[in-house]
């Protein structure tokens, strides 16, 4: 499935922004009210199964990160953490918006910042809400990296760790 594709095929691996990586397992018609709609059925890595009308596919699904996106993820993870100068309410709002997009580069930024502050001095640690967003972003990113790089989730975790704080290192 290409990023702009409106018609994923059975067997395609896709990313659902809210739920992570999944595989298209069927295409079927469903009756919604008085209308028959073409739908795709996706089994997500989390065990959840979702059915989406084709009209919603373009806004809710995307292809798994390709080579260029993997490089963007690497750069985001390796770059300096964002400043925490903004009020907590603004930071959490922006973080939740990034999480909702499900874009791999946004997830990488959340993981980078969350990781650095989670490990930081006690006074700089994440609030519970920020930690929840960080952990969800990390889980989604690990799942996508695992699918994109063809590695286990443990290997994807190790790759993330290797990228954080290494701005001049390129690791494939």
C-alpha positions as CSV (number, residue, x, y, z in Angstrom):
1,X,0.0,0.0,0.0
2,X,1.4,3.4,-0.9
3,X,1.0,6.2,1.6
4,X,-1.7,7.9,-0.4
5,X,-3.5,4.7,-1.4
6,X,-7.2,4.6,-0.7
7,X,-7.5,0.9,-1.4
8,X,-5.2,-1.3,0.8
9,X,-5.0,-5.0,-0.3
10,X,-5.5,-8.0,1.9
11,X,-2.1,-8.8,3.4
12,X,-0.9,-5.2,3.5
13,X,0.7,-4.0,6.7
14,X,-0.6,-0.6,7.8
15,X,-0.5,1.8,10.7
16,X,-3.6,3.0,12.4
17,X,-2.7,6.3,14.2
18,X,-4.6,5.4,17.3
19,X,-3.8,1.8,17.6
20,X,-0.5,1.0,15.8
21,X,0.6,-1.6,13.3
22,X,-1.9,-4.1,11.8
23,X,-2.5,-6.3,8.8
24,X,-5.4,-6.0,6.4
25,X,-7.1,-9.4,6.7
26,X,-10.2,-8.9,4.6
27,X,-12.2,-6.6,2.4
28,X,-15.9,-6.9,2.7
29,X,-19.2,-5.1,2.3
30,X,-21.1,-4.0,5.3
31,X,-24.5,-2.6,5.7
32,X,-24.5,0.7,7.6
33,X,-28.1,2.0,7.9
34,X,-29.5,1.8,4.4
35,X,-26.2,1.9,2.7
36,X,-23.8,-0.9,1.6
37,X,-20.2,0.2,2.1
38,X,-16.9,-1.3,1.1
39,X,-14.8,-1.9,4.2
40,X,-11.3,-3.2,5.2
41,X,-10.8,-5.4,8.2
42,X,-7.6,-4.9,10.1
43,X,-6.1,-7.2,12.7
44,X,-3.9,-5.0,14.9
45,X,-0.7,-6.2,16.7
46,X,-2.5,-5.5,20.0
47,X,-5.1,-8.2,19.2
48,X,-7.8,-5.7,18.4
49,X,-9.7,-6.1,15.1
50,X,-11.1,-3.0,13.4
51,X,-13.3,-2.5,10.4
52,X,-13.1,0.8,8.5
53,X,-15.2,2.0,5.5
54,X,-12.9,2.7,2.5
55,X,-14.0,6.4,2.8
56,X,-12.1,6.6,6.1
57,X,-9.0,4.7,5.1
58,X,-7.0,7.7,3.8
59,X,-7.5,9.7,7.1
60,X,-7.1,6.8,9.5
61,X,-4.4,4.5,8.0
62,X,-1.0,5.0,6.5
63,X,1.8,2.8,5.2
64,X,4.5,1.5,7.6
65,X,7.6,3.8,7.7
66,X,9.9,3.5,4.7
67,X,13.6,4.2,4.4
68,X,13.2,8.0,4.4
69,X,10.9,8.0,7.4
70,X,13.2,5.7,9.3
71,X,16.0,8.3,8.7
72,X,13.6,11.0,10.0
73,X,12.9,8.9,13.1
74,X,16.7,8.3,13.7
75,X,17.3,12.1,13.4
76,X,14.5,12.9,15.7
77,X,15.7,10.5,18.3
78,X,19.3,11.7,18.1
79,X,18.5,15.4,18.2
80,X,18.5,17.5,21.5
81,X,15.4,17.2,23.7
82,X,12.8,20.0,23.4
83,X,12.8,22.7,26.0
84,X,10.4,22.4,28.9
85,X,9.9,26.2,29.2
86,X,6.2,26.1,28.3
87,X,3.6,25.6,30.9
88,X,2.7,22.0,31.7
89,X,-0.8,22.3,30.3
90,X,0.5,23.5,26.9
91,X,3.2,20.7,26.8
92,X,0.7,18.0,27.5
93,X,-1.8,19.3,25.0
94,X,0.9,19.4,22.3
95,X,2.1,15.9,23.3
96,X,-1.4,14.5,23.1
97,X,-1.9,16.1,19.6
98,X,1.4,14.5,18.4
99,X,0.3,11.1,19.8
100,X,-3.1,11.4,18.1
101,X,-1.5,12.0,14.6
102,X,0.4,8.7,14.9
103,X,3.1,10.1,12.6
104,X,6.3,8.1,13.2
105,X,8.5,11.3,13.5
106,X,6.1,12.8,16.0
107,X,6.2,9.6,18.1
108,X,10.0,9.7,17.9
109,X,10.1,13.2,19.3
110,X,7.8,12.2,22.1
111,X,10.0,9.2,22.9
112,X,13.2,11.3,22.7
113,X,11.9,14.0,25.1
114,X,10.1,11.5,27.4
115,X,13.2,9.3,27.7
116,X,15.5,12.1,28.5
117,X,13.2,13.7,31.1
118,X,12.2,10.3,32.6
119,X,15.8,9.5,33.2
120,X,16.7,13.1,34.4
121,X,17.0,14.6,37.8
122,X,14.0,14.1,40.1
123,X,13.0,17.7,39.7
124,X,12.9,17.3,35.9
125,X,11.0,14.0,35.7
126,X,7.7,13.6,33.8
127,X,4.4,14.2,35.3
128,X,2.1,11.1,35.4
129,X,0.1,12.4,32.4
130,X,3.3,13.1,30.4
131,X,4.7,9.7,31.3
132,X,1.5,8.0,30.1
133,X,1.8,9.8,26.7
134,X,5.5,8.9,26.6
135,X,4.9,5.2,27.2
136,X,2.1,5.0,24.7
137,X,4.3,6.8,22.0
138,X,7.1,4.4,22.8
139,X,5.0,1.3,22.4
140,X,3.6,2.6,19.1
141,X,7.0,3.5,17.8
142,X,8.5,0.2,18.8
143,X,5.7,-1.7,17.1
144,X,6.2,0.3,13.9
145,X,10.0,0.0,13.9
146,X,9.7,-3.7,14.4
147,X,7.5,-4.0,11.3
148,X,9.5,-1.5,9.2
149,X,12.9,-2.9,10.0
150,X,11.8,-6.6,10.1
151,X,13.1,-7.1,13.7
152,X,11.7,-8.1,17.0
153,X,10.3,-5.6,19.4
154,X,13.3,-6.0,21.7
155,X,15.6,-5.2,18.8
156,X,13.5,-2.2,17.9
157,X,13.8,-1.0,21.6
158,X,17.6,-1.5,21.4
159,X,17.7,0.5,18.1
160,X,15.8,3.4,19.8
161,X,18.2,3.3,22.7
162,X,21.2,3.4,20.3
163,X,19.8,6.4,18.5
164,X,19.0,8.6,21.5
165,X,21.8,11.0,22.1
166,X,23.9,10.0,19.1
167,X,23.4,12.9,16.6
168,X,26.3,11.9,14.2
169,X,25.7,8.2,14.2
170,X,23.7,6.5,11.5
171,X,22.7,2.9,12.3
172,X,20.6,0.8,9.9
